[in-house]
Amino acid sequence: MVKVMDVLYSSTRNGNRKVTPSQAILQGLSEDGGLFVPDHIPALTLSMRELAGKNYQETAYEVMKLLLTDFTEEELKNCIARAYDSKFDTEEIAPLVEAEGAYYLELFHGATIAFKDMALSILPHLMITAAKKNHVKNEIVILTATSGDTGKAALAGFAGVAGTKIIVFYPKNGVSPIQEKQMVTQKGDNTFVVGIHGNFDDAQTGVKQLFNDKDLAKEMAAQGMQFSSANSINIGRLVPQVVYYVYTYAKLLKEEKIADGEKINVVVPTGNFGNILAAYYAKNMGVPIHKLICASNENKVLYDFFQSGDYDRNREFKLTSSPSMDILISSNLERLIYRIAGNDAKKNAELMTALSEKGSYEITEEMRAQLADFYGNFADERETADRIRQMYENTGYVLDTHTAVASAVYRKYVSDTKDETRTVIASTASPFKFTRSVMNAIDPKYDDMGDFELVDELSKIGNVEVPKAIEEIRTAPVLHDHVCDKTQMKAAVKQFLGI
Ligand SMILES: *Cc1c(COP(=O)(O)O)cnc(C)c1O
């Protein structure tokens, strides 16, 4: 048996205070505004050959036990069993589909048909377990900003979970019609959904301010409540996402698509930088990954960053057909910045202060040199739509808009580099979640059809059954119609909590 060393977590803005994994999950964000990061990234204890014989749940245990070292075997296995069950419509949990010579890793087979389910179906169980371990008696209030997919996945995960309440803020005009319908029809007395007049960055900034509001925290504590986060800044989101990169590599090996030790590339359609950071952690744990290909839509702040070393959010925010990537402040990038600054919390805090004060920062040459694992590019709206249509015409496979951005960027990467390394493309949403944009890309004749007519048409032309998540909302009544200004978020929270 290889002895596993405990992993502790410290803030990216203050390296002195260390917390246990369960405390990091409970808190979500550090008090100094920083993000929790592991003090070291452990290596996998099983070989890829050994992992190739394991199913998703077993792989999840092998990976998560290394990063969540204060959870017992029983606790972790229990959380995993509750999360990755028949809520997923396939026993594989994350199937691989080969198309045009690349592997699409379908991460959308959970309850809300987007990749957020991969982490948010387990987070509530990790959180409740963490509360028990730390003797927390308070009710946990999950506060979340969403660009469309996190909101529904978090609502589905936390609805009806005793000892929790969940509040979701989404940009009123910044999500797809299906995404909005999924959220506003959410059942459960402990759920609260609010549209804000503003974009995702406004929602995320507002939520961060509420987390750091000491007066509000006091008022809540007096009523036996405390906040936590279901956003991808929570380490309890990031850790479960490492699993599917390990699982995928082992599966490719098992199916003899790659040789043992052969490197693969990973392409990730990126918004808040959570999913691609999980791939980076997987690489650091020993998964043979060559390039991490970061795909952006027209909000290409990350592409510019990888090009120049300058992070600059001072630009027009664009609403695109891939709304879950319409983000100018990619929160999880802070974890990478901290790392390439040599785990220097002071340096990182300086850069993050510059980001909040002037909207930009520049990294040093030494830091840039450590970004060689990454390649960034972007696809505009035309290229994204063309990719959906071409893929459909060539193979019959229907990509959602986010996955199409990744697919288009992958083609640019190959034409730039001539790299023929086998490649896995993270497929982050079902096309049924973005039906209108997907169908319009395939043929403009669909333009006048209603949202659910389009769903049926997509099912026909794509030869796939309408997912349960869509059937459920077809006739569901709207239960949440709260809309507020971005400056009124605190009042909305207090109203819902009755304080
Ligand atoms: C959230 C999301 C993304 C972006 O993932 P990050 O981890 O925020 O980079 C991409 N595609 C879809 C469909 C998503 O829901």
The ligand as an SDF file (V2000), in Angstrom:
LIG
                    3D

 15 15  0  0  0  0  0  0  0  0999 V2000
  -19.9660   25.8380  -17.5790 C   0  0  0  0  0  0  0  0  0  0  0  0
  -19.8750   25.4120  -18.9860 C   0  0  0  0  0  0  0  0  0  0  0  0
  -18.7060   25.6020  -19.7300 C   0  0  0  0  0  0  0  0  0  0  0  0
  -17.4900   26.2970  -19.1620 C   0  0  0  0  0  0  0  0  0  0  0  0
  -16.8780   25.5200  -18.1610 O   0  0  0  0  0  0  0  0  0  0  0  0
  -15.8330   26.2210  -17.1430 P   0  0  0  0  0  0  0  0  0  0  0  0
  -15.4980   25.1510  -16.1830 O   0  0  0  0  0  0  0  0  0  0  0  0
  -16.6090   27.3330  -16.4990 O   0  0  0  0  0  0  0  0  0  0  0  0
  -14.7090   26.7020  -17.9390 O   0  0  0  0  0  0  0  0  0  0  0  0
  -18.6760   25.1480  -21.0340 C   0  0  0  0  0  0  0  0  0  0  0  0
  -19.7470   24.5590  -21.5950 N   0  0  0  0  0  0  0  0  0  0  0  0
  -20.9010   24.3660  -20.9040 C   0  0  0  0  0  0  0  0  0  0  0  0
  -22.0400   23.7390  -21.5930 C   0  0  0  0  0  0  0  0  0  0  0  0
  -21.0010   24.7640  -19.5830 C   0  0  0  0  0  0  0  0  0  0  0  0
  -22.1410   24.5780  -18.9060 O   0  0  0  0  0  0  0  0  0  0  0  0
  1  2  1  0
  2  3  1  0
  2 14  2  0
  3  4  1  0
  3 10  2  0
  4  5  1  0
  5  6  1  0
  6  7  2  0
  6  8  1  0
  6  9  1  0
 10 11  1  0
 11 12  2  0
 12 13  1  0
 12 14  1  0
 14 15  1  0
M  END
$$$$
